[in-house]
Amino acid sequence: MAEKNEEWHLSKSVPVTIIAVMVVQFAGAIWFFSTLDSSVATNDRRIASLENEVADIRATAQTQAVQLGRIEANLESMKETLSRIMVLLERANGS
């Protein structure tokens, strides 16, 4: 049996272009993953910003709902007052 203590070595028959291509692919992979990481970070910031905007919009909508309720109550009160004025005017014109 052959001994397994042989050191690893690169055969001289391997072209330099293969090594160059492997280095370029490795560099490309690093570039791709760094770009991907940057995109993820950008998306995280945008999501946080949108969450804040949604929270603001919800708070505004809640405030507007309360204001609308008050407006409706005021209109109902005005309607009742106008009805009473109409009844009084009809009585005054009828007598």
BALOBA-1460 file (C-alpha; in Angstrom, 3 decimals):
// residues 95
<rec num="1" residu="m" x="0.000" y="0.000" z="0.000"/>
<rec num="2" residu="a" x="1.144" y="3.542" z="-0.767"/>
<rec num="3" residu="e" x="1.730" y="5.905" z="2.104"/>
<rec num="4" residu="k" x="-0.865" y="8.649" z="2.641"/>
<rec num="5" residu="n" x="1.652" y="11.159" z="3.994"/>
<rec num="6" residu="e" x="2.168" y="12.741" z="0.616"/>
<rec num="7" residu="e" x="1.716" y="16.507" z="0.669"/>
<rec num="8" residu="w" x="-0.878" y="18.049" z="-1.587"/>
<rec num="9" residu="h" x="0.544" y="19.736" z="-4.627"/>
<rec num="10" residu="l" x="-0.705" y="21.238" z="-7.828"/>
<rec num="11" residu="s" x="0.261" y="19.419" z="-10.949"/>
<rec num="12" residu="k" x="2.110" y="21.455" z="-13.531"/>
<rec num="13" residu="s" x="-0.359" y="20.213" z="-16.099"/>
<rec num="14" residu="v" x="-3.151" y="22.441" z="-14.642"/>
<rec num="15" residu="p" x="-3.409" y="25.556" z="-16.819"/>
<rec num="16" residu="v" x="-3.061" y="28.969" z="-15.202"/>
<rec num="17" residu="t" x="-6.345" y="30.014" z="-16.810"/>
<rec num="18" residu="i" x="-8.267" y="27.502" z="-14.695"/>
<rec num="19" residu="i" x="-6.739" y="28.971" z="-11.562"/>
<rec num="20" residu="a" x="-7.488" y="32.492" z="-12.797"/>
<rec num="21" residu="v" x="-11.099" y="31.558" z="-13.574"/>
<rec num="22" residu="m" x="-11.525" y="30.063" z="-10.102"/>
<rec num="23" residu="v" x="-10.123" y="33.230" z="-8.497"/>
<rec num="24" residu="v" x="-12.463" y="35.400" z="-10.601"/>
<rec num="25" residu="q" x="-15.447" y="33.202" z="-9.667"/>
<rec num="26" residu="f" x="-14.523" y="33.430" z="-5.999"/>
<rec num="27" residu="a" x="-14.242" y="37.223" z="-6.245"/>
<rec num="28" residu="g" x="-17.578" y="37.317" z="-8.073"/>
<rec num="29" residu="a" x="-19.216" y="35.270" z="-5.340"/>
<rec num="30" residu="i" x="-17.866" y="37.618" z="-2.677"/>
<rec num="31" residu="w" x="-19.118" y="40.633" z="-4.658"/>
<rec num="32" residu="f" x="-22.551" y="39.000" z="-5.152"/>
<rec num="33" residu="f" x="-22.990" y="38.234" z="-1.453"/>
<rec num="34" residu="s" x="-21.833" y="41.699" z="-0.386"/>
<rec num="35" residu="t" x="-24.336" y="43.248" z="-2.805"/>
<rec num="36" residu="l" x="-27.024" y="40.921" z="-1.487"/>
<rec num="37" residu="d" x="-26.196" y="41.926" z="2.083"/>
<rec num="38" residu="s" x="-26.405" y="45.585" z="1.110"/>
<rec num="39" residu="s" x="-29.814" y="45.018" z="-0.503"/>
<rec num="40" residu="v" x="-31.095" y="43.242" z="2.582"/>
<rec num="41" residu="a" x="-29.882" y="46.084" z="4.807"/>
<rec num="42" residu="t" x="-31.574" y="48.637" z="2.537"/>
<rec num="43" residu="n" x="-34.809" y="46.659" z="2.601"/>
<rec num="44" residu="d" x="-34.647" y="46.437" z="6.402"/>
<rec num="45" residu="r" x="-34.366" y="50.230" z="6.625"/>
<rec num="46" residu="r" x="-37.233" y="50.712" z="4.175"/>
<rec num="47" residu="i" x="-39.443" y="48.261" z="6.057"/>
<rec num="48" residu="a" x="-38.749" y="50.057" z="9.346"/>
<rec num="49" residu="s" x="-39.583" y="53.383" z="7.690"/>
<rec num="50" residu="l" x="-42.818" y="52.001" z="6.245"/>
<rec num="51" residu="e" x="-43.791" y="50.540" z="9.619"/>
<rec num="52" residu="n" x="-43.376" y="54.001" z="11.159"/>
<rec num="53" residu="e" x="-45.461" y="55.563" z="8.390"/>
<rec num="54" residu="v" x="-48.199" y="52.969" z="8.870"/>
<rec num="55" residu="a" x="-48.219" y="53.643" z="12.622"/>
<rec num="56" residu="d" x="-48.558" y="57.384" z="11.930"/>
<rec num="57" residu="i" x="-51.364" y="56.789" z="9.443"/>
<rec num="58" residu="r" x="-53.212" y="54.565" z="11.934"/>
<rec num="59" residu="a" x="-52.897" y="57.223" z="14.643"/>
<rec num="60" residu="t" x="-54.183" y="59.869" z="12.222"/>
<rec num="61" residu="a" x="-57.066" y="57.639" z="11.148"/>
<rec num="62" residu="q" x="-58.005" y="57.055" z="14.791"/>
<rec num="63" residu="t" x="-57.977" y="60.801" z="15.463"/>
<rec num="64" residu="q" x="-60.067" y="61.450" z="12.373"/>
<rec num="65" residu="a" x="-62.563" y="58.777" z="13.415"/>
<rec num="66" residu="v" x="-63.033" y="60.519" z="16.779"/>
<rec num="67" residu="q" x="-63.414" y="63.887" z="15.041"/>
<rec num="68" residu="l" x="-65.953" y="62.425" z="12.620"/>
<rec num="69" residu="g" x="-67.957" y="61.075" z="15.545"/>
<rec num="70" residu="r" x="-67.996" y="64.527" z="17.115"/>
<rec num="71" residu="i" x="-69.081" y="66.106" z="13.815"/>
<rec num="72" residu="e" x="-71.894" y="63.582" z="13.470"/>
<rec num="73" residu="a" x="-73.050" y="64.309" z="17.027"/>
<rec num="74" residu="n" x="-72.992" y="68.064" z="16.336"/>
<rec num="75" residu="l" x="-74.962" y="67.594" z="13.105"/>
<rec num="76" residu="e" x="-77.550" y="65.496" z="14.906"/>
<rec num="77" residu="s" x="-77.875" y="68.214" z="17.549"/>
<rec num="78" residu="m" x="-78.266" y="70.880" z="14.843"/>
<rec num="79" residu="k" x="-80.885" y="68.767" z="13.096"/>
<rec num="80" residu="e" x="-82.934" y="68.512" z="16.293"/>
<rec num="81" residu="t" x="-82.581" y="72.269" z="16.900"/>
<rec num="82" residu="l" x="-83.694" y="73.036" z="13.332"/>
<rec num="83" residu="s" x="-86.680" y="70.719" z="13.733"/>
<rec num="84" residu="r" x="-87.737" y="72.589" z="16.886"/>
<rec num="85" residu="i" x="-87.295" y="75.958" z="15.113"/>
<rec num="86" residu="m" x="-89.413" y="74.698" z="12.199"/>
<rec num="87" residu="v" x="-92.176" y="73.595" z="14.590"/>
<rec num="88" residu="l" x="-92.100" y="76.990" z="16.341"/>
<rec num="89" residu="l" x="-92.192" y="78.860" z="13.008"/>
<rec num="90" residu="e" x="-95.097" y="76.759" z="11.769"/>
<rec num="91" residu="r" x="-97.032" y="77.476" z="14.993"/>
<rec num="92" residu="a" x="-96.281" y="81.185" z="14.698"/>
<rec num="93" residu="n" x="-97.424" y="81.309" z="11.049"/>
<rec num="94" residu="g" x="-100.473" y="79.204" z="11.737"/>
<rec num="95" residu="s" x="-101.866" y="81.407" z="14.467"/>
